[in-house]
Structure formats: structure tokens, C-alpha cells
Amino acid sequence: MPDYDIHTLQPPTRLLMGPGPINADPRVLRAMSHQLIGQYDPAMTGFMNETMARYRQVFQTKNHWTLLVDGTSRAGIEAVLVSALKPGDKVLVPVMGRFGHLLAEIAQRAQAEVHTIEVPWGQVFTPDQIEDAVKKIKPKLLAMVQGDTSTTMNQPLEHIGAICKNHDVLFYCDATASIAGNTLKTDEWGLDAVSAGLQKCLGGPSGSSPITLSDYFVEHIKKRKRVEAGIRTNAHIDGVEPMIRSNYFDLVMILDYWGEERLNHHTEATSMLYCASECARILNNEGIDNAVFRHKLHGQAMLHGVKALGLKVFGDPLHKMNNVVGVYIPSEVDGDAVRQQMLTDFGIEIGTSFGPLHGKIWRIGTMGYNARKSAVLQTLACLDACLQNNGYRGPKGEAAKAAIDYYKLQPSQGE
């Protein structure tokens, strides 16, 4: 007999109201439960093409090369950067939080020449700051985070694409935490590559990274094309530049897998394909603008609620993400004790933060399936109770009421 007990998996019931992941939409979970099919079944090819079409709507693009990278959102980031950057290439990374540092590190691992500029956490960059750095550094690639959940800030991007075009710079954006909850217009804003994840505003679990690539970006990376031995034929011609240093994240080979040739690269993560496709279907049925409005509605309700508790909001309020708010932890309470009580007594999770903000702010999310009225009100009532139970000396009993009052004033109150 084994020396361990075998139990059916029964995760605890949680309401995930931190900066992500969030509770997946039940329709997405149902989609993931369907039986697998072979990766070259015509039905699978149909699902892949359908998913590409759905994500063109999500990214607001006409890019043909709009597809999935199997792995978490970081897989999409790494695939873009390692495919675009060969050793010695210059990349500019404007850092406004933890995930700007992540882009810089991945670019360093690709052996690029990495240049960073920084603003204090809680602020964003102006177009002039970006353009000045581009003129000085003359990078091949500009890599930016749109919404950085570590600071809750949303970086304006609408003027950056023109700067990059004027200086012949590839423009990449990590939109993991922002897409579907904040406006993102790939084509209109001149983005060459965008990567995302499912576990934030798209309402799914982590494990698949949707990406979209412009023709210009694809033309650039195809110069590094290399088909691996065992599947290459005499018709395959190598690119003129050094091959991409990762096999799994080689976007040129991944494009061949998603393209007409269906050249074998890996076995598609079928359940995650179902999942990602359903996330996009739900979002497109709602309408991208409607989804952004929903996130703003419930994000503002959460903001009114925490302010009614007397909590100070972190960062530039003019550039706050719709889907997450940062609030300073009151000096008289133990922030971890409040979070722990919310989790153990109420089953509600909110987030702490990283780096210079660790232990100083809480991050409270309203995203994806959890961007709804009931989740906002439950979280505010729970936070109110736990603050009082842990010695908070500020207002009490006002958080949920303030959110309800806010909802009453809105044309659409949501659900």
C-alpha cells in the first residue's frame, strides 16, 4: 500500500480579487473539458484558424499572424523578444514597474544590448521622454508594458507608434494585464508586436499567450529562419541572419506550424486552445468597447469604495488601469494579517505588491469574470470588516454603500 492518501482534487473556493489570476469564466472552464483531438485533424486546423480570426478582433488588428504561444503570458513575451533580438541588437525598455524590468531581463538573456529609462513607480512616460531616448539610443526595438499591475499604471501608447515609425524602430507591447480591460488598438497605434495572457481581463486561466505580429515584424524575424533537422526538406531555405536562440520560442517555426504548411513544431496544447478560443468568443460577443466600459465601471466602483474607507490611492489617478487599484496599507494595521483574514474567513484574495511597494500597498483587481457588481461589493464589505477587526481607526461601514451609490448614478450598473 502507498504511504499516502489518494484524494479527489478539491481546491478551496476563492474569490480572486487581486491583480491576477482571477476566477475563470464558467463557460471557459466548460470549453476546456472537451475531449482532445489530433493536432492534424481537419477539425483542429479549423479551430486554430477560427481562434486566429477571433483574436484579430481582440487585438483590433488585421494582422494575419495572430495566434497562440503555448505557455503562460511570459512565454509570449519571451517568444517575441528572443525571436526579434539577436546578440548585440539594441533594445530600449522604458521601465515604470516590475514588468518593465522583466522585459529588460529577457532581452539581456537574448544577449541584446539593453538600454532602460525609468520613471518612479506610480508614474508613466510622456511621448517626448520616449522620443528623446529613441533618438539617443537608436534601438532596433522598443519594448513597453501597457498596464503594469505592480504599480496599477496604464501607459498611454497612442503616440508612440508614430515615433517608432519615424525612426525605423520595431514597437512591441506587453499587454498581458491590460488587454480587454483598457483600450488597445494594435493597428491604429502602430504596434508591430503585442503579447497577452488569459488570466487577467480575458477571463481565463494562465497557460496560453495570444500574440499578434505585423507583416513588418514577421519580415524581420524571417531573416532568422531555420527549420530543424528531421522535418526540413530541400524546399526549406535558411534565413540570412543567425538563427533564433530558442527552439520552443522560435516564432518563425511557430508561424510555420500555424500556417498553411502546418510544419510540425510541437504538439498544440489542445485544451488551452479551446480555452483561449472561448475567452475570445465571449469577449467578442460582448464587444471590445463594452468590455472596456465594464472594467472601468466596476473599477471605479471599487475605487469609490476604498476611498470611502479613508484609504489613500497609490499612483497617478489620471493613468490608473481600469482593472486594478493600489491603496496604501494603513499604518496601524498589519497588511498581511488583513489579507490573511480576508482569505481564511471570507475566501477572498487581494494582492500585496513587489519591490519598493512591497508591504506598502494592497492591489485590488476587478477584471475578467470578476469585473461584476457582486464581486466588488463582497470584496469591499469584507475589506471593511477585516480592517475594523485588525485595529483600523478610519471610517467603517461606508465602502459597499459608496460603491452602491456610485452604481446608481451610472447609465449601466452592470451585474
Sequence and secondary structure as in RCSB ss.txt:
>XXXX:A:sequence
MPDYDIHTLQPPTRLLMGPGPINADPRVLRAMSHQLIGQYDPAMTGFMNETMARYRQVFQTKNHWTLLVDGTSRA
GIEAVLVSALKPGDKVLVPVMGRFGHLLAEIAQRAQAEVHTIEVPWGQVFTPDQIEDAVKKIKPKLLAMVQGDTS
TTMNQPLEHIGAICKNHDVLFYCDATASIAGNTLKTDEWGLDAVSAGLQKCLGGPSGSSPITLSDYFVEHIKKRK
RVEAGIRTNAHIDGVEPMIRSNYFDLVMILDYWGEERLNHHTEATSMLYCASECARILNNEGIDNAVFRHKLHGQ
AMLHGVKALGLKVFGDPLHKMNNVVGVYIPSEVDGDAVRQQMLTDFGIEIGTSFGPLHGKIWRIGTMGYNARKSA
VLQTLACLDACLQNNGYRGPKGEAAKAAIDYYKLQPSQGE
>XXXX:A:secstr
  SS          EE SSS     HHHHHHHTS    TTSHHHHHHHHHHHHHHHHHHT   SEEEEEESSHHH
HHHHHHHHH  TT EEEEEESSHHHHHHHHHHHHTT EEEEEE  TT    HHHHHHHHHHH  SEEEEESEETT
TTEE   TTHHHHHHHTT EEEEE TTTBTTB   TTTTT SEEE  SSSTT S SSEEEEEE HHHHHHHGGG 
   TTT  TT    SS   S STT HHHHHHHHSTT    S   HHHHHHHHHHHHHHHHH HHHHHHHHHHHHH
HHHHHHHHTT  B S GGGB TTEEEEE  TTS HHHHHHHHHHHH EE B   GGGTTTEEEEE  GGG SHHH
HHHHHHHHHHHHHHTT  S  S HHHHHHHHHHTSS    
